[in-house]
Each structure stands twice: as C-alpha cells, then as structure tokens.
Amino acid sequence: MTRQETISSRNSERFRQWWMSILIWRERHIKERTFVILLSLAVGVFAGLAAMVLKWLIHTIASLLSTNINVSEGNYLYIILPVIGILLACWYVRYVVRDNISHGVTRVLYSISQNKSRLKPHNIYTSIVASSITIGFGGSVGAEGPIVYTGAAIGSNIGQAFRLTPRVLMILVGCGAAAGIAGIFKAPIAGMLFTLEVLMLDLTTVTVMPLLISSITAASVAYVFTGYDLEFFFVQSEPFTMGRVPFFIALGIFCGLVSLYFTRVMNMMERLFNKRLNVQWKKTLVGGSILAALVFLFPPLYGEGYGAINSLLNGDPSSIVDGSIFYPDRGSVWFITVYIGLIILLKGFATSATNGGGGVGGTFAPSLYVGCMTGFFFAFLMNNLVGDLGLSVKNFALMGMAGVMSGVMHAPLMGIFLTAEMTGGYELFLPLLIVSTLSYGTIKLFEPYSIYTMRLARDGKLLTHHKDKAVLTLMKMSSVIETDFLSVRPEMNLKQMVDTISQSKRNLFPVLDPENHLIGIVSLDDIRNIMFRPDLYKRMHVSRFMAMPPAKLSTTDTMEAVMKTFDDTGAWNLPVVDENGHYAGFVSKSKIFNSYRRVLRHYSED
C-alpha cells in the first residue's frame, strides 16, 4: 500500500468513527419523530434547490438553441435539435450513468415496493442532467418525473446516511418527491397530494407533517429564486354559474376518454420500443425520426409546451401555429381547431418517442398539455357546433388541465389543487372538482392503474395504499422460511422413520433424493395408524407412504403469490424450493401471520 493510500485509509476510518459518534449522539438525544421533522426540512431545501437548477438548465439550453427560430415560417431546426438531444441523453445514460433512470416516478414506486426505499446516490443528479438535455433540445416530455426521482433520491440518501429504518426511509422518499413537485410548480399542497395519491403512502400523523414541511419549504425556495409569479398566467373571463354544470359534466367524461387514449398510446409505444426494437440504435433511430417529423409539423410539441398552454389560457390560440409551415393559416379559426385536435392525438406519440428513443423525461407536463388542449377543443366545438353558447375557452382549457391530469395519474385531488395553485384559478374550484372527479371515474372503468403504477402492477411489484397489500409487499420470502424440519429418504424403512419422528418437534417431513431435490412429504397424521406396528417396521418404506405436497413455493415468489397459493390449496404448510428445485424449507400460515402483524405494527406506528 502506498503512502497516499495509507493516509486516505486513515482519513476514511477517522471520518467513519466521527460519523458513528454523531449517529450515537442523535439516537440518545433526539427522538425519531422529531428527527424526521428536521430531516424533512432539509429534504425540502435540497429538493427545492434541485428543482431550481433543473428549470434553469432547461431554460438556458432552450434559450441558446431557439435564437435562430423564425415564428413566421417552418424551421428545419425542429428536425435536428430534438434528435441531437436524444442522442446526447442516450450517450450520457448509457456510457456515464450506466443505469436505468427512465420513468422516474415508476422507479420511485419500485424502490418503495421492492428495495426498502433505497435509491442510489447518483440518482440525486443524473436525472437532472439527462432531462435538462432532453427537454432543452426539444424532447416532448416534462421535467416533473425527473425532479420527483431526484427529490426521492435526496430523501432516501439522507435517510440512509443516518441509518434510518425502511419505514422512515419511505417517509423521506415521499418528502423528496413532494418537495420536487412543490418546488418546480410552486404548489405545496399539490406536492403533498402527489405523494399521497400517486406514490400512495398512507395518510397518518407520522407522514402528513413531514410531507407538508418538505412541500412548503421547497415552494418557499422556489419563491425566493423566481418571485411570486404563478407558473401560468390566467385571468378568469366567465364566472361560475349552475347553468354550465352539464357542460362541466360532459367535459369531465371527455377528459376521461382522452386520458384513456393518451395512456393506451403510451403503453402501445412502450411495448413497441421495448419488445420489437431491442437494440438501442434502432430505438434511437425510430424514436428520433418520429419526434423530428412531429415537431417539424407541430412545433407546439417541442419541449414541455408551456408556451402553448399560456397562449390558450390567455385566449390567443392563433399563436399556436407559430414557427410551423402552417403559419399562413393562423387566421382560420377552424384550421387552428383541427390543428389543436391533431396535437391532442399526437402528443402521446411524441412523448413516448422521446423516452423510447433514449431521452429522459416524464409524462406529468404532457398530461397538463393535453388537458389544456382538450378543454379548449371541447369548448370551441360546443360554441360552434351546438350554437353560440358563450362558453369561455380559457376557463375550459384550465379545467381540461385538471381533468386529463386526474385521469392519467389517477389523482383527482392533486389535479385539482395543482391546477389551482399554478394558475390562481381558485374561483373555478367547483368546476375543477366536477371535471377531475368525472375524468377519474371514467378512466377507472377501463384502467384500474395509473400510467405510473401499471408497469409494476403487471409484475405484481406494486406497493398500494391498501395497507394489507402494502405489508405483504414489504415482507420477503426469506424472512418466513422455516428450516427446522428433519428430512427423510425414500428408501428409509418405517423403523427409521419412527426414529426420525422421535427426534423432531414437527409433524411434517420432507422427502429428499441424494441431490437434495424435494420428491414428496410425509405427514405424521398420514402414518399415525401404522407407526406403532413393529411388524411393519422392516416391510414398509417411506416411498410407500409419502405423498406429493398440494403445491410448491419458490424462493423467488412474492408474498402476495404465496398467500394466493395458500388460499388456492387450503394448506397450512407448504414446502419451498429454489430455482434449481432444491429443497429450502417450509412456509406456514402461522409464520406469515406473525410476521404480518409485526410488520404491520412497525409500518403503522404513529
């Protein structure tokens, strides 16, 4: 070992000892509940700063690249820039990060469900870098998924540094996610509701206070750096009247159907990229080509699309064709309406092409974008096809944002409060409630899971807000396998079997071959009538009275699958084998119930 390495090793040991002394002092002097509150404040600060860095990077890159774009004609830069962004992001992820950082919210859900809320340290910054490149160059995705991933990683790694339990780590992950949303949108209530509705953490006294503190802190950081302006400028042009309620109901149902379409398109394209295009260069080629063509024809698909949202909320739909080859038609109201309708249909393709091609971004902003277009489109058609109803297209564009977001994310409360907090549209609170609730109810008839959770739900790896399933997900097969069962061989006679029984405290005996494969079981109840007959001791062998178990469990089974097997078979004990068929032990219902109660108490501790 060199001198430098020796010095480095000594310094590392000193730091480790110093840090352990801090951990011991904290454990002795600060109660866990108080410490979680303090950490939630720190998580809010860091996640708020991360949100500001991400917004600044996206804005800086986009401003530098858009200086040569002419609003009065088609721009071939729209073909080139998004593809360059995808290539750079793909290179960064593949050769620098060397880890999967796509689908940020889904990755957070996976860490909660399957990895004890542990996220890697690089997740604190890698999503920021990759998504700022993707979106700054025009990728048709949002920054909210990456900032949720970043915030969750901040919370997780702070918790890991202080050696906190998985239950507390889960709360800090939720705090980071809430703070990310609150910081990037200046919407603290929506940030907390995002964690409760999308990440599906239980609403308890332990979780609410840290979530609120993190969200408020991150939003305060955003206000310090960017002022008190709302994310989208909106002035209500039509007061709420009860006579409009039927149109709000119709808009809610329409938003639910659009949410279903958007979700199905995203799933279809994801299957295309993951199953048919199994080589990265093919994914990049196809994704880049689709995105380039769509952005060139429909420039509002470039980047997050917040400029188009502001145009519709300000009552200026004609500016939506700026920078396109269709600019001369901007005076035709019907052309603009058809143009917006096509954008609604194509936004899902642009978003999935960006992510599928190798870019990094979320579906949060795209759902807001599609919702705004949907609300405007609906109000315009009602005004011009049914009659001059006088519906405010601005108000309906705002309600559409809440409706589609509620449907896509299965989060009606978050959709309502996020829209109100971003725009100041609190006077439309009742219409927002109607539209969001009906949109959520409509898509729920067809899709039981949100766009974030369905990937994990298909694999049985989803931690839901139903506490019984949550606890089952937190339990692991390795913690319930019992190995104190004495095994027997098929060639053993009844006398040897009785001798084994006399040494055992169990009434089940696995029958194993020389390679340790499970070939059957012997139950004490099944041989009770012959085990006291000495005349059969030499004549009867295990192979005669052993039986096959009603089912075998695998060491890789989830606890939900284990419980389903117990329910299907009606058994009380089942053998477990590994991937090679070697015997590993038994699992009993009583062991599962005891573990379940222990985890439930720990998980629900207030």
C-alpha positions as CSV (number, residue, x, y, z in Angstrom):
1,M,0.0,0.0,0.0
2,T,1.4,3.4,-1.0
3,R,1.8,6.3,1.5
4,Q,-1.1,8.2,-0.2
5,E,-3.4,5.1,0.1
6,T,-2.4,4.7,3.8
7,I,-3.3,8.4,4.5
8,S,-6.6,8.0,2.6
9,S,-7.5,4.9,4.5
10,R,-6.7,6.6,7.9
11,N,-8.8,9.6,7.0
12,S,-11.7,7.4,5.9
13,E,-11.5,5.5,9.2
14,R,-11.5,8.8,11.2
15,F,-14.5,10.0,9.3
16,R,-16.3,6.8,9.9
17,Q,-15.7,6.9,13.6
18,W,-16.7,10.6,13.7
19,W,-19.9,9.9,11.9
20,M,-20.7,7.0,14.1
21,S,-20.3,9.2,17.2
22,I,-22.8,11.6,15.6
23,L,-25.3,8.8,15.0
24,I,-25.0,7.6,18.5
25,W,-25.4,11.1,19.9
26,R,-28.5,11.6,17.8
27,E,-30.1,8.4,18.9
28,R,-29.6,9.2,22.5
29,H,-30.7,12.9,22.4
30,I,-33.2,13.3,19.6
31,K,-36.4,11.3,19.3
32,E,-37.0,9.7,15.9
33,R,-40.2,11.7,15.3
34,T,-38.5,15.0,15.9
35,F,-35.5,13.9,13.8
36,V,-37.8,13.1,10.9
37,I,-39.3,16.6,11.0
38,L,-35.8,18.1,10.9
39,L,-34.8,15.9,8.0
40,S,-38.0,16.7,6.1
41,L,-37.0,20.4,6.3
42,A,-33.5,19.6,4.9
43,V,-35.0,17.4,2.2
44,G,-37.3,20.3,1.2
45,V,-34.4,22.7,0.9
46,F,-32.3,20.5,-1.2
47,A,-35.1,19.3,-3.4
48,G,-36.3,22.9,-3.9
49,L,-32.7,23.9,-5.0
50,A,-32.6,20.8,-7.3
51,A,-35.9,22.0,-8.9
52,M,-34.4,25.4,-9.5
53,V,-31.3,24.0,-11.0
54,L,-33.3,21.8,-13.4
55,K,-35.6,24.7,-14.5
56,W,-32.6,27.0,-15.0
57,L,-30.7,24.4,-17.1
58,I,-33.7,23.7,-19.3
59,H,-34.4,27.4,-19.8
60,T,-30.8,28.2,-20.6
61,I,-30.3,25.4,-23.1
62,A,-33.6,26.1,-24.8
63,S,-32.9,29.9,-25.0
64,L,-29.5,29.3,-26.5
65,L,-30.9,27.0,-29.2
66,S,-34.1,28.9,-30.1
67,T,-32.4,32.2,-31.1
68,N,-32.5,31.3,-34.8
69,I,-36.1,30.1,-34.9
70,N,-38.4,32.2,-37.0
71,V,-42.0,32.2,-35.9
72,S,-43.4,33.1,-39.3
73,E,-42.2,30.0,-41.2
74,G,-41.2,26.4,-40.9
75,N,-37.9,25.7,-39.2
76,Y,-35.7,22.8,-40.0
77,L,-34.0,23.2,-36.7
78,Y,-37.1,21.5,-35.2
79,I,-36.0,18.3,-37.1
80,I,-32.4,18.4,-35.9
81,L,-32.4,19.7,-32.3
82,P,-34.7,17.1,-30.7
83,V,-32.7,14.3,-32.3
84,I,-29.4,15.7,-31.0
85,G,-31.0,15.9,-27.6
86,I,-32.0,12.3,-27.6
87,L,-28.5,11.2,-28.8
88,L,-26.8,13.2,-26.1
89,A,-29.1,12.0,-23.4
90,C,-28.8,8.4,-24.6
91,W,-25.0,8.6,-24.7
92,Y,-24.9,10.1,-21.2
93,V,-27.2,7.4,-19.7
94,R,-25.5,4.5,-21.4
95,Y,-21.8,5.4,-21.0
96,V,-21.7,7.7,-18.0
97,V,-24.6,6.8,-15.7
98,R,-24.8,3.1,-16.8
99,D,-28.1,2.6,-15.0
100,N,-31.8,2.8,-15.9
101,I,-33.1,6.3,-14.9
102,S,-36.1,6.5,-17.2
103,H,-39.7,6.5,-15.9
104,G,-38.7,8.4,-12.7
105,V,-42.0,8.0,-10.8
106,T,-42.2,4.3,-11.6
107,R,-38.6,3.9,-10.4
108,V,-39.5,5.6,-7.1
109,L,-42.5,3.3,-6.7
110,Y,-40.3,0.3,-7.4
111,S,-37.8,1.4,-4.7
112,I,-40.6,1.7,-2.2
113,S,-42.1,-1.6,-3.1
114,Q,-39.1,-3.8,-3.7
115,N,-35.9,-2.1,-2.5
116,K,-36.9,-0.8,1.0
117,S,-37.0,2.8,-0.3
118,R,-33.3,2.8,-1.1
119,L,-32.2,4.8,-4.1
120,K,-28.6,5.1,-5.4
121,P,-26.6,8.3,-4.7
122,H,-26.2,9.1,-8.4
123,N,-30.0,9.5,-8.8
124,I,-29.6,12.8,-7.0
125,Y,-28.1,14.4,-10.1
126,T,-28.2,12.1,-13.1
127,S,-31.9,12.7,-13.9
128,I,-31.3,16.4,-13.7
129,V,-28.5,16.3,-16.3
130,A,-30.2,13.9,-18.7
131,S,-33.7,15.5,-18.6
132,S,-32.3,19.1,-19.0
133,I,-30.5,17.9,-22.2
134,T,-33.6,16.1,-23.5
135,I,-36.1,18.9,-22.8
136,G,-33.7,21.8,-23.6
137,F,-33.1,20.4,-27.0
138,G,-36.9,20.0,-27.6
139,G,-37.8,16.5,-26.3
140,S,-41.6,16.3,-25.9
141,V,-41.5,15.4,-22.2
142,G,-41.8,17.0,-18.8
143,A,-39.3,17.8,-16.1
144,E,-41.6,16.7,-13.3
145,G,-40.8,12.9,-13.4
146,P,-37.0,13.5,-13.2
147,I,-37.4,16.0,-10.3
148,V,-39.6,13.5,-8.4
149,Y,-36.8,10.9,-8.9
150,T,-34.2,13.5,-7.8
151,G,-36.2,14.6,-4.8
152,A,-36.9,11.0,-3.7
153,A,-33.2,10.1,-4.1
154,I,-32.3,13.1,-1.9
155,G,-34.7,11.9,0.8
156,S,-33.6,8.3,0.5
157,N,-29.8,9.0,0.7
158,I,-30.2,11.5,3.6
159,G,-32.1,8.8,5.5
160,Q,-29.6,6.1,4.6
161,A,-26.7,8.3,5.8
162,F,-28.4,8.4,9.3
163,R,-29.1,4.6,9.2
164,L,-32.8,5.0,9.4
165,T,-35.3,2.2,9.1
166,P,-37.1,1.3,5.9
167,R,-40.4,2.8,7.3
168,V,-38.7,6.2,7.9
169,L,-36.9,6.0,4.6
170,M,-40.3,5.6,2.9
171,I,-41.5,8.8,4.5
172,L,-38.3,10.7,3.4
173,V,-38.7,9.4,-0.1
174,G,-42.2,10.7,-0.1
175,C,-41.0,14.0,1.3
176,G,-38.4,14.3,-1.5
177,A,-41.0,13.6,-4.2
178,A,-43.5,16.0,-2.7
179,A,-40.8,18.7,-2.5
180,G,-39.8,18.2,-6.1
181,I,-43.3,18.8,-7.3
182,A,-43.8,21.7,-4.9
183,G,-40.5,23.3,-6.0
184,I,-40.9,23.1,-9.7
185,F,-44.6,24.2,-9.7
186,K,-44.7,26.4,-6.6
187,A,-47.6,24.2,-5.5
188,P,-47.0,22.8,-1.9
189,I,-50.5,21.3,-1.5
190,A,-50.2,19.5,-4.8
191,G,-46.8,18.2,-3.9
192,M,-48.2,16.6,-0.7
193,L,-51.2,15.2,-2.6
194,F,-48.9,13.8,-5.3
195,T,-47.2,11.6,-2.7
196,L,-50.5,10.5,-1.1
197,E,-52.3,9.7,-4.4
198,V,-49.6,8.7,-6.8
199,L,-46.9,7.2,-4.6
200,M,-49.8,6.0,-2.3
201,L,-48.2,6.5,1.1
202,D,-50.8,6.1,3.9
203,L,-52.3,9.3,5.4
204,T,-51.2,9.1,9.0
205,T,-50.0,11.7,11.6
206,V,-46.4,10.4,11.0
207,T,-46.5,11.1,7.3
208,V,-48.5,14.3,6.9
209,M,-46.3,16.7,8.9
210,P,-43.1,15.8,7.2
211,L,-44.7,15.9,3.8
212,L,-46.2,19.4,4.5
213,I,-42.9,20.7,5.8
214,S,-40.9,19.5,2.8
215,S,-43.5,20.8,0.3
216,I,-43.8,24.2,1.9
217,T,-40.0,24.5,2.3
218,A,-39.4,23.6,-1.4
219,A,-42.1,26.0,-2.6
220,S,-40.5,28.8,-0.4
221,V,-37.1,28.1,-2.0
222,A,-38.8,28.5,-5.4
223,Y,-40.4,31.8,-4.4
224,V,-37.0,33.1,-3.2
225,F,-35.3,32.4,-6.5
226,T,-38.1,33.1,-9.0
227,G,-40.5,35.5,-7.3
228,Y,-44.2,35.2,-6.6
229,D,-45.4,34.9,-10.2
230,L,-47.7,32.0,-11.0
231,E,-46.5,29.2,-13.3
232,F,-49.2,30.0,-15.8
233,F,-50.9,33.4,-16.2
234,F,-54.7,33.1,-16.1
235,V,-57.5,35.6,-15.8
236,Q,-61.0,34.2,-15.3
237,S,-63.3,35.5,-18.1
238,E,-66.6,33.8,-17.1
239,P,-68.0,33.5,-13.6
240,F,-69.2,30.1,-12.4
241,T,-73.0,29.6,-12.9
242,M,-75.1,26.4,-12.2
243,G,-76.3,26.5,-15.8
244,R,-72.9,25.5,-17.0
245,V,-72.8,22.3,-14.9
246,P,-74.0,20.0,-17.7
247,F,-71.0,21.2,-19.8
248,F,-68.6,20.6,-16.9
249,I,-70.0,17.0,-16.7
250,A,-69.6,16.5,-20.4
251,L,-66.0,17.9,-20.3
252,G,-65.1,15.5,-17.4
253,I,-66.3,12.5,-19.3
254,F,-64.5,13.7,-22.4
255,C,-61.2,14.3,-20.4
256,G,-61.5,10.8,-19.0
257,L,-61.7,9.3,-22.6
258,V,-58.8,11.5,-23.7
259,S,-56.8,10.3,-20.7
260,L,-57.6,6.7,-21.6
261,Y,-56.4,7.3,-25.2
262,F,-53.2,9.0,-24.0
263,T,-52.5,6.1,-21.6
264,R,-53.1,3.5,-24.2
265,V,-50.9,5.2,-26.8
266,M,-48.1,5.5,-24.3
267,N,-48.4,1.8,-23.4
268,M,-48.6,0.7,-27.1
269,M,-45.5,2.8,-28.0
270,E,-43.6,1.5,-24.9
271,R,-44.3,-2.1,-26.0
272,L,-43.0,-1.2,-29.5
273,F,-39.7,0.1,-28.2
274,N,-39.1,-2.5,-25.5
275,K,-40.2,-5.7,-27.4
276,R,-39.8,-5.1,-31.1
277,L,-36.8,-2.6,-31.1
278,N,-34.5,-4.5,-28.7
279,V,-31.3,-2.7,-30.0
280,Q,-30.6,0.8,-28.7
281,W,-29.6,2.2,-32.1
282,K,-32.9,1.1,-33.6
283,K,-34.8,2.7,-30.7
284,T,-32.9,6.0,-31.2
285,L,-33.4,5.9,-34.9
286,V,-37.1,5.2,-34.7
287,G,-37.8,7.5,-31.8
288,G,-35.7,10.4,-33.2
289,S,-37.4,10.1,-36.6
290,I,-40.9,10.1,-35.1
291,L,-40.2,13.0,-32.9
292,A,-38.4,15.1,-35.6
293,A,-41.4,14.7,-38.0
294,L,-44.0,15.5,-35.4
295,V,-42.1,18.5,-34.0
296,F,-41.5,19.9,-37.5
297,L,-45.2,19.7,-38.4
298,F,-46.4,20.7,-35.0
299,P,-43.9,23.0,-33.2
300,P,-46.1,23.2,-30.0
301,L,-44.8,19.6,-29.4
302,Y,-41.3,21.0,-29.0
303,G,-40.2,20.8,-25.3
304,E,-42.5,21.0,-22.4
305,G,-45.1,23.0,-24.3
306,Y,-45.7,25.6,-21.6
307,G,-45.7,28.4,-24.1
308,A,-48.7,26.8,-25.9
309,I,-50.5,26.4,-22.6
310,N,-50.0,30.1,-21.8
311,S,-51.3,31.0,-25.2
312,L,-54.6,29.1,-24.7
313,L,-55.0,30.3,-21.2
314,N,-54.6,33.9,-22.4
315,G,-57.1,33.4,-25.2
316,D,-54.6,33.6,-28.1
317,P,-55.0,30.2,-29.9
318,S,-53.7,31.6,-33.2
319,S,-50.1,31.8,-31.9
320,I,-50.0,28.0,-31.5
321,V,-49.1,27.7,-35.2
322,D,-46.1,30.0,-34.9
323,G,-42.9,28.5,-36.3
324,S,-44.7,26.0,-38.4
325,I,-45.2,25.6,-42.2
326,F,-48.9,26.3,-41.5
327,Y,-48.3,29.8,-40.3
328,P,-50.2,31.5,-43.2
329,D,-53.4,29.7,-41.9
330,R,-53.2,31.2,-38.4
331,G,-56.2,33.4,-39.2
332,S,-58.6,30.4,-39.8
333,V,-60.3,29.5,-36.6
334,W,-61.4,26.1,-37.8
335,F,-57.9,25.3,-39.1
336,I,-56.5,26.1,-35.7
337,T,-59.1,23.9,-34.0
338,V,-58.3,21.0,-36.3
339,Y,-54.6,21.7,-35.6
340,I,-55.2,21.5,-31.8
341,G,-57.2,18.3,-32.3
342,L,-54.3,16.7,-34.1
343,I,-51.9,17.8,-31.3
344,I,-54.1,16.1,-28.8
345,L,-54.0,12.9,-30.8
346,L,-50.2,13.0,-31.4
347,K,-48.8,14.3,-28.1
348,G,-48.7,10.7,-26.7
349,F,-46.7,9.5,-29.7
350,A,-44.2,12.4,-29.4
351,T,-43.7,11.8,-25.6
352,S,-43.2,8.1,-25.9
353,A,-40.9,8.5,-28.9
354,T,-38.7,10.8,-26.8
355,N,-38.4,8.4,-24.0
356,G,-38.3,5.3,-26.1
357,G,-35.5,6.8,-28.3
358,G,-33.3,7.3,-25.2
359,G,-34.4,10.7,-23.9
360,V,-35.2,11.2,-20.2
361,G,-38.4,12.9,-19.1
362,G,-41.8,12.5,-17.5
363,T,-45.5,12.4,-18.5
364,F,-46.5,14.9,-16.0
365,A,-46.2,18.0,-18.2
366,P,-47.6,16.2,-21.3
367,S,-50.8,15.3,-19.4
368,L,-51.2,19.0,-18.4
369,Y,-50.5,20.0,-22.0
370,V,-53.0,17.6,-23.5
371,G,-55.6,18.6,-20.9
372,C,-55.3,22.3,-21.8
373,M,-55.7,21.5,-25.5
374,T,-58.7,19.2,-24.7
375,G,-60.5,21.8,-22.7
376,F,-60.1,24.4,-25.4
377,F,-61.1,22.0,-28.2
378,F,-64.2,20.9,-26.3
379,A,-65.4,24.5,-25.6
380,F,-64.8,25.6,-29.2
381,L,-66.7,22.7,-30.6
382,M,-69.6,23.3,-28.2
383,N,-69.7,27.0,-29.1
384,N,-69.7,26.5,-32.9
385,L,-71.4,23.2,-33.4
386,V,-74.2,23.3,-30.8
387,G,-74.8,27.0,-31.0
388,D,-73.4,30.2,-29.6
389,L,-73.3,29.0,-26.0
390,G,-70.7,31.6,-24.9
391,L,-68.5,29.0,-23.2
392,S,-65.2,30.5,-22.1
393,V,-62.5,28.6,-24.0
394,K,-59.9,29.9,-21.4
395,N,-61.9,28.5,-18.5
396,F,-62.4,25.2,-20.2
397,A,-58.8,25.0,-21.1
398,L,-58.0,25.4,-17.4
399,M,-60.5,22.7,-16.4
400,G,-59.2,20.4,-19.0
401,M,-55.7,20.6,-17.5
402,A,-57.1,19.3,-14.2
403,G,-59.3,16.7,-15.9
404,V,-56.7,14.9,-18.0
405,M,-54.0,15.0,-15.3
406,S,-56.5,13.5,-12.9
407,G,-57.3,10.7,-15.4
408,V,-53.8,9.9,-16.5
409,M,-52.4,9.9,-13.0
410,H,-55.5,8.6,-11.1
411,A,-55.0,11.5,-8.8
412,P,-58.1,13.8,-8.8
413,L,-57.2,15.8,-5.7
414,M,-53.7,16.5,-7.0
415,G,-55.1,17.5,-10.4
416,I,-57.5,20.0,-8.8
417,F,-55.0,21.7,-6.4
418,L,-52.1,21.7,-8.8
419,T,-54.2,23.4,-11.5
420,A,-55.5,25.9,-9.0
421,E,-52.1,26.6,-7.4
422,M,-50.3,27.0,-10.8
423,T,-52.9,29.4,-12.3
424,G,-54.6,31.0,-9.3
425,G,-57.9,29.7,-10.7
426,Y,-59.5,29.1,-7.3
427,E,-62.8,30.8,-8.3
428,L,-63.3,27.8,-10.6
429,F,-62.8,25.3,-7.8
430,L,-66.2,23.6,-8.1
431,P,-65.9,23.1,-11.8
432,L,-62.4,21.7,-11.3
433,L,-63.9,19.3,-8.8
434,I,-66.6,18.1,-11.2
435,V,-64.3,17.7,-14.2
436,S,-61.5,16.0,-12.3
437,T,-63.8,13.6,-10.4
438,L,-65.7,12.5,-13.6
439,S,-62.5,12.2,-15.6
440,Y,-61.0,9.9,-12.9
441,G,-64.2,7.9,-12.7
442,T,-64.4,7.5,-16.5
443,I,-60.9,6.1,-16.9
444,K,-61.2,4.0,-13.8
445,L,-63.9,2.0,-15.7
446,F,-61.2,0.9,-18.2
447,E,-57.8,1.2,-16.4
448,P,-57.5,0.2,-12.8
449,Y,-54.0,1.6,-12.5
450,S,-52.4,4.9,-13.4
451,I,-49.8,5.3,-16.1
452,Y,-47.1,5.1,-13.4
453,T,-48.3,2.1,-11.5
454,M,-49.5,-0.2,-14.2
455,R,-45.9,-1.3,-15.1
456,L,-45.3,-2.6,-11.6
457,A,-48.9,-3.9,-11.2
458,R,-48.4,-6.2,-14.2
459,D,-45.4,-7.7,-12.5
460,G,-47.0,-7.9,-9.0
461,K,-44.4,-5.4,-7.6
462,L,-46.7,-2.6,-6.7
463,L,-46.9,-1.1,-3.2
464,T,-50.5,0.2,-3.0
465,H,-52.2,2.3,-0.4
466,H,-54.2,-0.7,0.8
467,K,-52.3,-1.5,3.9
468,D,-52.8,-5.3,3.7
469,K,-51.1,-5.4,0.3
470,A,-48.5,-2.9,1.3
471,V,-47.4,-5.0,4.3
472,L,-47.3,-8.2,2.1
473,T,-45.1,-6.3,-0.3
474,L,-42.8,-5.3,2.5
475,M,-42.4,-8.9,3.7
476,K,-39.8,-11.1,2.0
477,M,-39.9,-14.9,1.4
478,S,-36.5,-15.3,3.1
479,S,-37.9,-14.0,6.4
480,V,-40.7,-16.6,6.7
481,I,-38.9,-19.8,5.5
482,E,-38.5,-22.3,8.4
483,T,-35.7,-24.8,8.1
484,D,-36.0,-26.9,11.3
485,F,-37.8,-29.8,9.5
486,L,-36.0,-33.1,9.6
487,S,-35.7,-34.7,6.2
488,V,-36.0,-38.4,5.2
489,R,-35.0,-40.5,2.2
490,P,-37.5,-42.6,0.1
491,E,-35.5,-45.8,0.8
492,M,-35.8,-45.5,4.6
493,N,-38.0,-48.1,6.4
494,L,-40.8,-47.4,8.8
495,K,-38.5,-48.0,11.8
496,Q,-36.0,-45.3,10.7
497,M,-39.0,-43.1,10.0
498,V,-40.2,-43.5,13.6
499,D,-36.8,-42.8,15.0
500,T,-36.7,-39.6,13.0
501,I,-40.1,-38.6,14.3
502,S,-38.9,-39.1,17.9
503,Q,-36.2,-36.5,17.3
504,S,-38.4,-34.0,15.6
505,K,-40.7,-31.2,17.0
506,R,-42.5,-31.0,13.7
507,N,-45.2,-33.2,12.2
508,L,-44.1,-32.8,8.6
509,F,-41.0,-34.4,7.0
510,P,-39.6,-33.5,3.5
511,V,-38.6,-36.5,1.4
512,L,-35.4,-35.7,-0.5
513,D,-33.3,-37.5,-3.1
514,P,-29.5,-37.7,-3.0
515,E,-29.3,-34.4,-4.9
516,N,-31.5,-32.7,-2.3
517,H,-34.5,-32.4,-4.6
518,L,-37.9,-32.5,-2.9
519,I,-39.8,-35.6,-4.2
520,G,-42.5,-35.7,-1.6
521,I,-43.6,-35.2,2.0
522,V,-44.6,-37.4,5.0
523,S,-47.2,-36.1,7.4
524,L,-47.4,-37.5,10.9
525,D,-51.2,-37.8,10.6
526,D,-50.9,-40.0,7.5
527,I,-48.8,-42.7,9.2
528,R,-50.2,-42.5,12.7
529,N,-52.2,-45.7,12.2
530,I,-49.0,-47.8,11.3
531,M,-46.2,-46.1,13.2
532,F,-46.9,-48.3,16.3
533,R,-46.9,-51.6,14.4
534,P,-43.5,-53.3,14.8
535,D,-44.4,-56.0,12.3
536,L,-44.4,-53.3,9.6
537,Y,-41.1,-51.7,10.6
538,K,-38.9,-53.6,8.1
539,R,-41.5,-54.1,5.4
540,M,-42.8,-50.5,4.9
541,H,-40.6,-47.9,3.4
542,V,-41.0,-44.1,3.0
543,S,-41.6,-44.4,-0.7
544,R,-44.8,-46.3,0.1
545,F,-46.5,-43.8,2.3
546,M,-45.0,-40.4,1.2
547,A,-47.3,-38.0,-0.7
548,M,-46.9,-35.1,-3.0
549,P,-47.5,-31.7,-1.5
550,P,-50.5,-29.8,-2.8
551,A,-48.1,-27.1,-4.2
552,K,-44.6,-26.0,-4.0
553,L,-43.4,-22.4,-3.3
554,S,-40.4,-20.9,-4.8
555,T,-37.8,-18.7,-3.1
556,T,-38.4,-16.1,-5.7
557,D,-42.2,-15.9,-5.1
558,T,-43.7,-12.7,-3.9
559,M,-45.7,-12.8,-0.6
560,E,-48.9,-12.0,-2.5
561,A,-48.3,-15.0,-4.7
562,V,-47.6,-17.1,-1.6
563,M,-50.8,-16.1,0.0
564,K,-52.7,-16.8,-3.2
565,T,-51.2,-20.3,-3.3
566,F,-52.2,-21.0,0.3
567,D,-55.8,-19.8,-0.5
568,D,-56.0,-22.0,-3.6
569,T,-54.7,-25.1,-1.9
570,G,-56.2,-24.7,1.6
571,A,-52.9,-25.9,3.0
572,W,-51.4,-24.7,6.3
573,N,-47.8,-25.6,5.5
574,L,-46.1,-25.7,2.0
575,P,-42.6,-26.7,1.0
576,V,-40.2,-24.2,-0.6
577,V,-37.7,-25.0,-3.4
578,D,-35.1,-22.8,-5.0
579,E,-34.7,-22.1,-8.7
580,N,-33.0,-25.4,-9.3
581,G,-35.6,-27.4,-7.4
582,H,-33.5,-28.0,-4.3
583,Y,-35.4,-28.1,-1.0
584,A,-35.1,-24.9,1.0
585,G,-37.6,-25.3,3.9
586,F,-41.3,-24.8,4.7
587,V,-43.6,-21.8,5.0
588,S,-46.5,-21.9,7.3
589,K,-49.5,-19.7,7.6
590,S,-48.9,-19.1,11.2
591,K,-45.4,-17.8,10.5
592,I,-46.7,-15.5,7.8
593,F,-49.4,-14.1,10.1
594,N,-47.0,-13.5,12.9
595,S,-44.6,-11.7,10.5
596,Y,-47.5,-9.8,9.1
597,R,-48.6,-8.5,12.5
598,R,-45.1,-7.5,13.4
599,V,-44.5,-5.6,10.1
600,L,-48.0,-4.0,10.3
601,R,-47.3,-2.6,13.8
602,H,-44.0,-1.2,12.6
603,Y,-45.4,0.2,9.4
604,S,-48.4,1.8,11.1
605,E,-46.5,3.2,14.1
606,D,-47.7,6.8,14.9
